[in-house]
Amino acid sequence: METAAFHCLLLRALDVDTGFETEDLLEAFIAAFALILLGLTLSAYKKTGLKRPLLVSAAFALFAVEVGILQLDDIVFAVGYQTDEIVIAAMEFAILLLFFLAVVVRE
């Protein structure tokens, strides 16, 4: 009897569709990594005073905010179906623009 209960518990723990979401965990790691990169690029800006690290810092900050919005989309964007998609697309465009500017801006 105990073995069957253990197997049932084990199968429930391994079922990633209930409770624990692998995607949520990965997005949390992505957000944490974006925040670490944000800190590193802000530190580089503080040391050098160059504009490029500041632009890249803004892109990393937007990326971390984007992941946060994706996590909170059910709560924040309950007003419309496509609101979150529009905001995310605009943020992705801004991130790409900031990275492009960081590459082409002359000091």
C-alpha positions in Angstrom: 0.0 0.0 0.0 2.8 2.4 0.9 4.6 1.7 -2.4 1.5 2.6 -4.4 1.0 5.8 -2.5 4.7 6.7 -3.0 4.5 6.0 -6.7 1.4 8.2 -7.0 3.1 11.0 -5.1 6.2 10.6 -7.3 4.1 10.8 -10.5 2.3 13.8 -9.2 5.6 15.5 -8.4 7.0 14.8 -11.9 3.9 16.0 -13.7 5.0 19.5 -14.8 1.5 20.5 -15.9 0.1 20.8 -12.4 1.4 23.4 -10.0 5.1 23.7 -11.0 5.7 25.3 -14.4 9.0 24.8 -16.0 8.4 27.9 -18.2 7.9 30.1 -15.1 11.2 28.9 -13.6 13.1 29.6 -16.8 11.6 33.0 -17.1 12.6 33.7 -13.5 16.2 32.7 -14.3 16.1 34.9 -17.5 14.8 37.9 -15.4 17.5 37.3 -12.8 20.2 37.1 -15.5 18.9 40.3 -17.2 19.1 42.1 -13.8 22.7 40.8 -13.3 23.6 42.1 -16.7 21.9 45.4 -15.9 24.1 45.7 -12.8 27.2 44.9 -14.7 26.5 47.4 -17.5 25.6 50.1 -15.0 28.9 49.5 -13.3 30.7 49.7 -16.6 29.0 53.0 -17.3 29.9 54.3 -13.9 33.6 53.4 -14.4 33.9 54.7 -18.0 31.3 57.3 -18.4 30.6 56.1 -22.0 27.1 56.2 -23.5 27.1 52.6 -24.8 26.9 50.8 -21.5 24.1 53.1 -20.5 22.1 52.2 -23.6 22.7 48.5 -23.1 21.7 48.9 -19.4 18.4 50.4 -20.5 17.9 47.4 -22.9 18.6 44.9 -20.1 16.2 46.8 -17.8 13.4 46.6 -20.4 14.1 42.9 -20.9 13.7 42.3 -17.2 10.5 44.3 -17.1 9.2 42.4 -20.2 9.7 39.1 -18.4 7.9 40.5 -15.4 5.0 41.6 -17.5 4.8 38.2 -19.1 4.5 36.7 -15.6 1.8 39.1 -14.5 -0.1 39.3 -17.8 -3.2 37.7 -16.3 -3.4 40.3 -13.5 -2.2 43.4 -15.2 -3.7 43.0 -18.7 -7.1 41.6 -17.8 -8.8 44.4 -19.8 -8.1 43.2 -23.3 -6.9 40.1 -25.2 -4.1 41.7 -27.2 -3.0 44.4 -24.7 -0.1 42.3 -23.4 0.9 41.3 -26.9 1.1 45.0 -28.0 3.1 46.0 -25.0 5.5 43.1 -25.3 6.0 43.8 -29.0 6.7 47.5 -28.4 9.2 46.6 -25.6 11.0 44.1 -27.9 11.2 46.8 -30.5 12.6 49.2 -28.0 15.2 46.7 -26.8 16.4 46.0 -30.3 16.6 49.8 -31.0 18.6 50.3 -27.8 21.0 47.5 -28.8 21.3 49.0 -32.3 22.0 52.4 -30.9 24.7 51.0 -28.5 26.4 49.6 -31.6 26.3 52.6 -33.8 26.7 55.5 -31.3 30.0 57.2 -31.3 31.6 58.4 -28.1 
